[in-house]
Amino acid sequence: MKSAGKAASTMPAEEKEWMAESDLRTLIEAEKIKMDASRMKAAMKKRAEMKKALDGVKG
C-alpha cells in the first residue's frame, strides 16, 4: 500500500485527525460490504464493468 508520505506529515493535526476518522469509517464500511454477499457481488460486478470501460479507453 502506498504511503501518503511527506504530504501527510505536513498536515495540521486537526486535518490528520479528520483523515484518520474518515479512513476508519471507510474501513468499517468495507468490512460490512465484505460480509454482505449481495453487496459484494454487486460491487465486483460494477468493478468488472468499470474495468472493461477503462480498458476500452486505453486502446
Secondary structure, DSSP 8 states (H G I E B T S, - for coil): ----THHHHTS-HHHHHHHHHHHHHHHHHHHHHHH-HHHHHHHHHHHHHHHHHHHHHH-
